[in-house]
C-alpha cells in the first residue's frame, strides 16, 4: 500500500513540475510576443504630403524619399494634393489620424499651407518644409537648395551669351516661395543691366501652377506681335518646354537663349540637341537622404544641432538646411547629371548619336 502511495505522489510531482515548466515557457513566449509587438508599435512613421506630382522632379523626390526612409527602417505614407489647397489640408489631417511622427510637407501654397502646419503642431507632430518654405508657420526645419543661387546661375548663363538684347522672364507660381527667391537671385545679376538699358526686359510673367501652357501662350503672343526675343529665363524646365514649343513654331528654337531648372530628362535632351542653353541641376538624392535622416532624428526626439543657417518665414527664423545647386550645360552634362546617375546616358542622348 505504501509503495502505491509513493508511486502516486511521484506521478503528481512529475505532473506539477511539467505544468510549471509549461507555464514558464508560455509566460516567456507571451513576453517575447509582447516585446515584438511593442517594437512594431514603436516603428517610426513619416507622412509625406506633396502639393503636386505634375512636374517630373516631384516624382523623383517621392520615389527617392520613400526609398531612403525605408532603408532607415521607418514607414512612410505619401499623398498628393494635385494643386488643391483644401485637399492638402484634408490629407494632412488624414496623415495625423494615422499617428505619424513627423510630417514632411511640400506646400501647394506657401501661405495657405500654414493651416496644415498649425494642425500638425497641435497634434505634437514635427514638421519639415521640403524644398518649398511654408510662410509664417514656424516649421521645425526647412530643407532646400539655395534658390537665390538658382536665379543667379540662370542669369549668369544668359549674360555669358548675350551682352545686350531683349529678355523675357516667365517665373513660376506666385504661390511658391521659391519663385520669389529665384527672382531675387537673377535680379542681383541682371538689375544693373536692365537699369542701364543693356538688357531690355520685354515682359515678366508668373505662370499659375507652373503651367507650361501659360509659358507657351506668353511667348507665342510676343512673337505674334513681331517682337524679337533674344533670351528667355524660364522658372523651371517645364516652363522652358512650353517656351521652346512656341519658339519652334517660328523656327527660332536653338536661336533664342533659353534657361531653366530641375534637370528634367526632356531638358537635358534639349541641351545636348542645342535648343536649351542650360538647366540648374539639384541633386535630389542628397535632399531626400538628408530629409529622411533628419525626420527620423526629430521623430526620436533629437535636436538638429548641426543646422547652422536660419531663414525668415515672415514671422519666425526657422532652421534652414541648404544644399548647393549646379549649373549644367552641354559642356558638363556628362560629368554631373550622367555621372551621378540622375539620368542615363542613353536617355539624354536618345535623339542624337553621341560623339
Helices and strands as residue ranges (DSSP letters): H 2-41, E 45-50, H 56-71, E 75-80, H 85-97, E 102-106, H 114-122, E 126-130, E 141-145, H 147-161, E 165-171, H 177-195, E 199-206, G 208-210, H 212-224, E 231-234, H 237-249, E 257-261, H 265-273, E 278-281, H 284-299, E 309-312, E 317-323, E 326-329, I 334-338, H 345-348
